[in-house]
Protein backbone atom coordinates (compact mmCIF):
# COMPACT_ATOMS: atom_id res chain seq x y z
CA UNK A 1 0.00 0.00 0.00
CA UNK A 2 2.85 2.41 0.87
CA UNK A 3 4.46 1.71 -2.49
CA UNK A 4 1.28 2.63 -4.38
CA UNK A 5 0.91 5.90 -2.43
CA UNK A 6 4.56 6.82 -3.07
CA UNK A 7 4.17 6.09 -6.79
CA UNK A 8 0.99 8.19 -6.88
CA UNK A 9 2.67 11.13 -5.10
CA UNK A 10 5.73 10.91 -7.35
CA UNK A 11 3.49 10.86 -10.45
CA UNK A 12 1.59 13.94 -9.26
CA UNK A 13 4.83 15.81 -8.49
CA UNK A 14 6.31 14.88 -11.90
CA UNK A 15 3.08 15.92 -13.63
CA UNK A 16 3.00 19.32 -11.92
CA UNK A 17 6.72 19.86 -12.58
CA UNK A 18 6.24 18.92 -16.24
CA UNK A 19 3.32 21.33 -16.58
CA UNK A 20 5.32 24.25 -15.15
CA UNK A 21 8.34 23.37 -17.29
CA UNK A 22 6.22 23.41 -20.45
CA UNK A 23 4.58 26.71 -19.46
CA UNK A 24 7.98 28.27 -18.78
CA UNK A 25 10.06 27.01 -21.70
CA UNK A 26 7.69 26.09 -24.56
CA UNK A 27 6.31 28.66 -26.97
CA UNK A 28 3.32 28.27 -29.27
CA UNK A 29 4.46 30.74 -31.91
CA UNK A 30 6.86 33.60 -32.60
CA UNK A 31 6.31 36.56 -34.86
CA UNK A 32 6.31 40.28 -35.61
CA UNK A 33 3.64 42.96 -35.45
CA UNK A 34 3.75 46.58 -36.53
CA UNK A 35 1.60 49.46 -35.44
CA UNK A 36 1.34 52.55 -33.29
CA UNK A 37 2.37 51.96 -29.67
CA UNK A 38 -0.61 53.44 -27.85
CA UNK A 39 -0.10 52.11 -24.33
CA UNK A 40 2.56 50.75 -21.99
CA UNK A 41 1.74 50.52 -18.29
CA UNK A 42 2.81 48.78 -15.11
CA UNK A 43 -0.37 47.44 -13.55
CA UNK A 44 -1.68 44.98 -10.99
CA UNK A 45 -2.42 44.80 -7.28
CA UNK A 46 -0.47 41.75 -6.14
CA UNK A 47 1.74 41.14 -9.16
CA UNK A 48 2.86 44.27 -11.06
CA UNK A 49 3.20 43.41 -14.74
CA UNK A 50 4.01 45.47 -17.83
CA UNK A 51 1.11 45.53 -20.30
CA UNK A 52 0.85 47.32 -23.63
CA UNK A 53 -1.28 47.86 -26.69
CA UNK A 54 -0.37 48.29 -30.33
CA UNK A 55 -2.90 49.85 -32.72
CA UNK A 56 -2.72 48.03 -36.06
CA UNK A 57 -5.53 49.78 -37.84
CA UNK A 58 -7.16 53.09 -38.44
CA UNK A 59 -8.80 54.57 -35.32
CA UNK A 60 -7.79 51.60 -33.18
CA UNK A 61 -9.96 49.11 -35.07
CA UNK A 62 -7.45 46.32 -34.42
CA UNK A 63 -5.58 46.30 -31.11
CA UNK A 64 -2.76 43.88 -30.27
CA UNK A 65 -2.45 43.47 -26.50
CA UNK A 66 0.83 42.19 -25.11
CA UNK A 67 2.92 41.80 -21.98
CA UNK A 68 6.60 42.45 -21.31
CA UNK A 69 8.52 40.44 -18.72
CA UNK A 70 10.17 42.41 -15.92
CA UNK A 71 13.54 40.97 -16.98
CA UNK A 72 13.25 42.82 -20.33
CA UNK A 73 14.29 46.18 -18.86
CA UNK A 74 15.75 47.44 -22.15
CA UNK A 75 12.49 46.73 -24.02
CA UNK A 76 10.42 48.42 -21.29
CA UNK A 77 12.56 51.56 -21.47
CA UNK A 78 12.44 51.62 -25.28
CA UNK A 79 8.65 51.36 -25.17
CA UNK A 80 8.43 54.23 -22.70
CA UNK A 81 10.52 56.32 -25.09
CA UNK A 82 8.59 55.25 -28.21
CA UNK A 83 5.08 55.82 -26.82
CA UNK A 84 2.87 57.12 -29.65
CA UNK A 85 5.35 56.14 -32.38
CA UNK A 86 5.01 53.54 -35.14
CA UNK A 87 7.01 50.46 -34.09
CA UNK A 88 7.67 46.84 -35.02
CA UNK A 89 7.69 44.36 -32.13
CA UNK A 90 9.02 40.82 -31.96
CA UNK A 91 6.92 38.58 -29.75
CA UNK A 92 6.62 35.04 -28.42
CA UNK A 93 3.22 33.47 -27.81
CA UNK A 94 3.08 31.03 -24.90
CA UNK A 95 0.51 28.27 -24.40
CA UNK A 96 -0.56 29.90 -21.16
CA UNK A 97 0.84 32.32 -18.61
CA UNK A 98 1.45 32.75 -14.92
CA UNK A 99 -0.18 35.58 -12.96
CA UNK A 100 3.22 37.13 -12.18
CA UNK A 101 4.20 37.22 -15.89
CA UNK A 102 1.33 39.20 -17.37
CA UNK A 103 -2.28 39.33 -18.55
CA UNK A 104 -1.72 38.02 -22.08
CA UNK A 105 -0.04 35.06 -23.76
CA UNK A 106 1.97 37.41 -26.00
CA UNK A 107 5.36 38.53 -24.67
CA UNK A 108 7.34 41.19 -26.51
CA UNK A 109 11.09 40.54 -26.66
CA UNK A 110 12.22 43.37 -28.97
CA UNK A 111 10.94 46.71 -30.22
CA UNK A 112 12.21 48.81 -33.16
CA UNK A 113 10.98 52.18 -34.41
CA UNK A 114 9.72 52.09 -38.00
CA UNK A 115 8.42 54.58 -40.54
CA UNK A 116 4.63 54.69 -40.57
CA UNK A 117 3.04 53.62 -43.87
CA UNK A 118 0.22 56.10 -43.13
CA UNK A 119 2.40 59.23 -43.25
CA UNK A 120 1.95 61.36 -46.32
CA UNK A 121 5.26 62.05 -48.06
C-alpha positions in Angstrom: 0.0 0.0 0.0 2.8 2.4 0.9 4.5 1.7 -2.5 1.3 2.6 -4.4 0.9 5.9 -2.4 4.6 6.8 -3.1 4.2 6.1 -6.8 1.0 8.2 -6.9 2.7 11.1 -5.1 5.7 10.9 -7.4 3.5 10.9 -10.4 1.6 13.9 -9.3 4.8 15.8 -8.5 6.3 14.9 -11.9 3.1 15.9 -13.6 3.0 19.3 -11.9 6.7 19.9 -12.6 6.2 18.9 -16.2 3.3 21.3 -16.6 5.3 24.2 -15.2 8.3 23.4 -17.3 6.2 23.4 -20.5 4.6 26.7 -19.5 8.0 28.3 -18.8 10.1 27.0 -21.7 7.7 26.1 -24.6 6.3 28.7 -27.0 3.3 28.3 -29.3 4.5 30.7 -31.9 6.9 33.6 -32.6 6.3 36.6 -34.9 6.3 40.3 -35.6 3.6 43.0 -35.5 3.7 46.6 -36.5 1.6 49.5 -35.4 1.3 52.5 -33.3 2.4 52.0 -29.7 -0.6 53.4 -27.9 -0.1 52.1 -24.3 2.6 50.8 -22.0 1.7 50.5 -18.3 2.8 48.8 -15.1 -0.4 47.4 -13.6 -1.7 45.0 -11.0 -2.4 44.8 -7.3 -0.5 41.7 -6.1 1.7 41.1 -9.2 2.9 44.3 -11.1 3.2 43.4 -14.7 4.0 45.5 -17.8 1.1 45.5 -20.3 0.9 47.3 -23.6 -1.3 47.9 -26.7 -0.4 48.3 -30.3 -2.9 49.9 -32.7 -2.7 48.0 -36.1 -5.5 49.8 -37.8 -7.2 53.1 -38.4 -8.8 54.6 -35.3 -7.8 51.6 -33.2 -10.0 49.1 -35.1 -7.4 46.3 -34.4 -5.6 46.3 -31.1 -2.8 43.9 -30.3 -2.5 43.5 -26.5 0.8 42.2 -25.1 2.9 41.8 -22.0 6.6 42.4 -21.3 8.5 40.4 -18.7 10.2 42.4 -15.9 13.5 41.0 -17.0 13.3 42.8 -20.3 14.3 46.2 -18.9 15.7 47.4 -22.1 12.5 46.7 -24.0 10.4 48.4 -21.3 12.6 51.6 -21.5 12.4 51.6 -25.3 8.7 51.4 -25.2 8.4 54.2 -22.7 10.5 56.3 -25.1 8.6 55.3 -28.2 5.1 55.8 -26.8 2.9 57.1 -29.7 5.3 56.1 -32.4 5.0 53.5 -35.1 7.0 50.5 -34.1 7.7 46.8 -35.0 7.7 44.4 -32.1 9.0 40.8 -32.0 6.9 38.6 -29.7 6.6 35.0 -28.4 3.2 33.5 -27.8 3.1 31.0 -24.9 0.5 28.3 -24.4 -0.6 29.9 -21.2 0.8 32.3 -18.6 1.5 32.8 -14.9 -0.2 35.6 -13.0 3.2 37.1 -12.2 4.2 37.2 -15.9 1.3 39.2 -17.4 -2.3 39.3 -18.5 -1.7 38.0 -22.1 0.0 35.1 -23.8 2.0 37.4 -26.0 5.4 38.5 -24.7 7.3 41.2 -26.5 11.1 40.5 -26.7 12.2 43.4 -29.0 10.9 46.7 -30.2 12.2 48.8 -33.2 11.0 52.2 -34.4 9.7 52.1 -38.0 8.4 54.6 -40.5 4.6 54.7 -40.6 3.0 53.6 -43.9 0.2 56.1 -43.1 2.4 59.2 -43.2 2.0 61.4 -46.3 5.3 62.0 -48.1 
